[in-house]
């Protein structure tokens, strides 16, 4: 049974989703442990959605501690096919000002302590990740962000750092030299895991500050970020609602078949325990052989 087809992962400042009706709270324990918090399943803009606060209500979980595998796995078991991810980011460009919205199209991975795949333990798969965000969802998200009246930017490279510390000035300048546009701590490995689970994924990145490269912004503080997050929370909810409302009923992208040519290991060589563990992700491939 499908509980919801659209997942919403709330980032810093977005711990609840106003407008949800017919709400059911689900606590799901996965082979990767429990999710960040209870998942709220309800109706938003006439569609069934599942809302999960990434850092838990009350913001109790560090970026490194987020149970990314459990979160994506749980949403998959609920029937979610598309994920809208809300992210707080710092700007690496003068034209990306605090309170702007960026719908990135590329990622740079600077994390180093996070499990970033469902595979291993007897099965190998290599998914394509050249375009890390679903193009269909990005198009909808760009239109939704622009329609709120906020300054929205279609495209950009998001560099994901481990945290929880903010960047040094040297790192910030390095990311700018690399061509990155915003810096944050949460889009990875979330986007990689969503691709492996054949789920569409889009990031809606809210600029909370200029990173420390900026001559008038040489120190970033949590207080500064949270203040801007609270100011932008209502805009974030508006963007999410419009994305949910405007997404096409069916998927035409390739996200839903990301594993079709990615699994290297023959099914009869995969250990039974690994097959059981990955059943929500792989069952339709194993049943066909």
C-alpha positions as CSV (number, residue, x, y, z in Angstrom):
1,X,0.0,0.0,0.0
2,X,1.3,3.5,-0.9
3,X,1.0,5.9,1.9
4,X,2.5,8.9,0.1
5,X,4.2,9.6,-3.3
6,X,6.0,12.8,-2.4
7,X,8.4,13.2,0.5
8,X,9.4,16.5,2.1
9,X,12.6,16.7,4.1
10,X,12.6,19.8,6.2
11,X,16.0,21.4,6.9
12,X,17.1,23.9,9.5
13,X,14.2,26.1,10.5
14,X,11.6,23.9,8.9
15,X,10.5,21.4,11.5
16,X,6.8,21.2,10.7
17,X,4.7,21.6,7.5
18,X,1.7,23.9,7.9
19,X,-1.3,23.0,5.9
20,X,-1.1,19.2,6.3
21,X,-4.5,17.6,6.8
22,X,-5.6,14.1,7.7
23,X,-2.3,13.6,9.4
24,X,-1.0,10.2,10.6
25,X,2.3,10.0,12.5
26,X,4.5,7.0,11.7
27,X,7.6,5.9,13.6
28,X,9.6,3.6,11.3
29,X,12.6,1.5,12.3
30,X,14.7,0.4,9.4
31,X,17.6,-1.9,8.9
32,X,19.7,1.3,9.3
33,X,18.1,2.3,12.6
34,X,15.3,4.8,13.3
35,X,14.6,7.9,11.2
36,X,15.5,11.4,12.4
37,X,12.0,11.8,13.8
38,X,8.4,10.6,13.3
39,X,7.2,10.9,9.8
40,X,4.0,12.9,9.3
41,X,1.8,11.6,6.5
42,X,-1.0,13.8,5.4
43,X,-2.7,15.7,2.5
44,X,-1.1,18.8,1.1
45,X,-2.5,20.6,-2.0
46,X,-4.7,17.6,-2.6
47,X,-1.8,15.1,-2.6
48,X,-0.5,12.6,-0.1
49,X,2.9,13.6,1.3
50,X,5.3,12.4,3.9
51,X,7.1,15.1,6.0
52,X,10.3,14.4,7.9
53,X,12.4,17.0,9.8
54,X,16.0,16.1,9.0
55,X,17.5,17.4,12.3
56,X,14.4,16.3,14.3
57,X,12.0,18.6,16.0
58,X,13.9,20.9,18.2
59,X,17.0,20.6,16.0
60,X,18.7,17.9,18.0
61,X,20.8,16.1,15.3
62,X,24.1,17.3,13.9
63,X,24.5,17.1,10.1
64,X,27.0,14.2,10.5
65,X,24.6,12.4,12.8
66,X,21.6,12.5,10.4
67,X,20.5,8.9,9.7
68,X,20.4,9.5,6.0
69,X,20.1,5.8,5.0
70,X,17.2,5.3,7.5
71,X,15.4,8.4,6.3
72,X,15.6,7.6,2.6
73,X,14.8,3.9,3.2
74,X,11.8,4.7,5.3
75,X,10.4,7.1,2.7
76,X,10.9,4.4,0.1
77,X,8.8,1.9,2.1
78,X,6.0,4.4,2.3
79,X,5.8,4.6,-1.5
80,X,7.5,7.9,-1.9
81,X,8.8,8.5,-5.5
82,X,9.9,12.1,-5.2
83,X,11.7,14.1,-2.5
84,X,11.7,17.9,-2.0
85,X,14.7,18.7,0.2
86,X,15.0,22.0,2.1
87,X,18.5,23.2,2.8
88,X,20.1,26.2,4.5
89,X,23.2,27.4,2.7
90,X,25.8,30.1,2.7
91,X,26.5,32.1,-0.4
92,X,29.8,32.0,-2.2
93,X,28.7,34.7,-4.8
94,X,27.9,38.4,-4.4
95,X,24.7,38.0,-6.5
96,X,23.3,35.3,-4.3
97,X,22.2,37.4,-1.3
98,X,20.8,36.3,2.0
99,X,17.1,35.4,1.7
100,X,17.5,34.4,-1.9
101,X,16.5,30.9,-3.1
102,X,18.8,28.7,-5.2
103,X,17.7,25.6,-7.0
104,X,21.1,23.9,-7.6
105,X,21.9,21.6,-10.5
106,X,25.3,20.3,-9.3
107,X,27.0,19.0,-6.1
108,X,30.5,18.8,-4.8
109,X,31.0,16.3,-2.0
110,X,33.4,17.3,0.8
111,X,31.8,15.0,3.4
112,X,34.0,12.3,4.9
113,X,32.2,10.6,7.8
114,X,28.9,9.5,6.3
115,X,27.6,6.3,4.8
116,X,26.7,7.2,1.2
117,X,25.4,4.0,-0.3
118,X,22.9,1.2,0.3
119,X,25.2,-1.2,-1.4
120,X,28.0,-3.5,-0.3
121,X,27.7,-6.6,1.9
122,X,27.7,-8.9,-1.2
123,X,26.2,-6.6,-3.8
124,X,27.8,-3.9,-6.0
125,X,26.0,-1.2,-7.9
126,X,27.2,2.0,-9.6
127,X,24.5,4.5,-10.3
128,X,25.0,7.4,-12.7
129,X,25.2,10.7,-10.7
130,X,26.4,13.1,-13.4
131,X,23.2,15.1,-12.9
132,X,22.5,14.7,-9.2
133,X,19.0,16.4,-9.2
134,X,15.9,15.3,-11.0
135,X,15.5,17.6,-14.1
136,X,11.7,17.3,-13.9
137,X,11.5,18.3,-10.3
138,X,14.1,21.1,-10.8
139,X,11.9,22.7,-13.5
140,X,8.9,22.7,-11.2
141,X,10.9,24.0,-8.2
142,X,12.4,26.9,-10.2
143,X,8.9,28.0,-11.3
144,X,7.6,27.5,-7.7
145,X,10.4,29.6,-6.2
146,X,10.0,32.4,-8.7
147,X,6.2,32.5,-8.2
148,X,6.6,33.4,-4.4
149,X,8.1,36.8,-5.2
150,X,11.5,35.8,-3.7
151,X,14.6,36.3,-5.7
152,X,15.2,32.8,-7.2
153,X,18.2,31.4,-9.0
154,X,17.8,28.5,-11.4
155,X,21.1,26.5,-11.2
156,X,24.2,26.6,-9.2
157,X,26.8,24.3,-7.6
158,X,26.3,23.3,-4.0
159,X,29.4,22.2,-2.1
160,X,28.5,20.0,0.9
161,X,30.9,20.1,3.8
162,X,31.0,17.8,6.8
163,X,30.5,20.4,9.6
164,X,29.4,21.1,12.1
165,X,32.0,23.9,12.0
166,X,31.6,26.5,9.3
167,X,34.3,26.9,6.7
168,X,37.7,28.6,7.2
169,X,38.3,31.6,5.0
170,X,40.8,29.6,3.0
171,X,38.3,26.9,2.4
172,X,35.6,29.4,1.4
173,X,37.9,31.0,-1.1
174,X,38.9,27.5,-2.4
175,X,35.2,26.7,-3.0
176,X,34.8,29.9,-4.9
177,X,37.8,29.1,-7.1
178,X,36.3,25.7,-7.8
179,X,33.2,27.4,-9.2
180,X,30.8,26.5,-6.3
181,X,28.0,28.9,-5.6
182,X,26.6,27.9,-2.2
183,X,27.9,25.9,0.7
184,X,25.9,23.7,3.1
185,X,26.0,20.5,5.1
186,X,23.0,18.3,4.3
187,X,22.3,17.6,0.6
188,X,24.8,14.7,0.6
189,X,24.6,11.7,1.0
190,X,20.9,12.3,0.8
191,X,20.9,12.9,-3.0
192,X,23.1,9.9,-3.6
193,X,20.9,7.6,-1.6
194,X,17.7,8.9,-3.2
195,X,19.2,8.1,-6.6
196,X,20.1,4.6,-5.5
197,X,16.5,4.1,-4.3
198,X,15.3,5.3,-7.7
199,X,13.6,8.4,-6.2
200,X,13.5,11.8,-7.8
201,X,15.3,14.5,-5.7
202,X,15.5,18.2,-5.7
203,X,17.1,20.7,-3.3
204,X,15.5,24.0,-2.5
205,X,18.4,26.0,-1.0
206,X,17.7,29.0,1.1
207,X,20.6,31.5,1.4
208,X,21.0,32.5,5.1
209,X,24.3,34.4,4.9
210,X,27.4,35.2,2.8
211,X,30.1,32.7,3.8
212,X,33.2,34.0,5.5
213,X,34.9,35.0,2.2
214,X,32.8,38.1,2.0
215,X,34.7,41.3,3.2
216,X,31.7,42.5,5.2
217,X,30.7,39.0,6.4
218,X,33.9,37.5,7.7
219,X,32.3,35.5,10.5
220,X,29.2,33.3,10.2
221,X,27.3,32.6,13.4
222,X,24.5,30.1,14.2
223,X,22.4,33.0,15.6
224,X,22.7,34.9,12.3
225,X,21.6,31.9,10.3
226,X,18.7,31.0,12.5
227,X,17.4,34.5,12.4
228,X,17.3,34.4,8.6
229,X,15.8,30.9,8.7
230,X,12.9,32.1,10.8
231,X,12.4,35.0,8.4
232,X,12.3,32.6,5.4
233,X,10.3,29.7,6.9
234,X,7.0,30.9,5.5
235,X,8.5,31.4,2.1
236,X,9.9,27.8,2.3
237,X,6.5,26.5,3.1
238,X,5.0,28.4,0.1
239,X,7.6,27.0,-2.3
240,X,7.0,23.4,-1.0
241,X,3.3,23.7,-1.4
242,X,3.6,25.0,-5.0
243,X,6.0,22.3,-5.9
244,X,3.6,19.6,-4.5
245,X,0.7,21.2,-6.3
246,X,2.4,21.6,-9.7
247,X,4.4,18.3,-10.0
248,X,3.1,16.2,-12.9
249,X,1.1,13.2,-11.9
250,X,3.5,10.7,-13.6
251,X,7.3,10.6,-13.9
252,X,9.0,11.0,-17.3
253,X,12.6,11.3,-16.0
254,X,15.1,8.5,-15.7
255,X,15.4,8.6,-11.9
256,X,12.9,5.8,-11.5
257,X,15.1,3.4,-13.4
258,X,18.5,4.4,-12.1
259,X,19.4,0.9,-11.1
260,X,18.5,-0.7,-14.4
261,X,22.0,-0.8,-15.7
262,X,23.8,-0.2,-12.4
263,X,23.8,-3.5,-10.6
264,X,27.0,-5.5,-11.3
265,X,26.5,-8.5,-9.0
266,X,24.4,-11.5,-10.3
267,X,21.3,-11.9,-8.3
268,X,22.1,-15.6,-7.4
269,X,25.4,-14.4,-5.8
270,X,23.8,-11.8,-3.5
271,X,23.5,-13.1,0.1
272,X,19.9,-13.7,1.2
273,X,20.3,-11.3,4.2
274,X,21.3,-8.5,1.8
275,X,18.4,-9.3,-0.4
276,X,16.0,-9.1,2.5
277,X,17.6,-5.8,3.7
278,X,17.3,-4.2,0.3
279,X,14.0,-5.6,-0.7
280,X,12.1,-2.3,-0.9
281,X,14.8,-1.0,-3.3
282,X,15.6,-4.2,-5.3
283,X,12.7,-6.6,-5.2
284,X,11.4,-5.7,-8.6
285,X,14.8,-6.5,-10.2
286,X,15.2,-9.8,-8.3
287,X,11.7,-11.0,-9.1
288,X,12.4,-10.5,-12.8
289,X,15.2,-13.1,-12.9
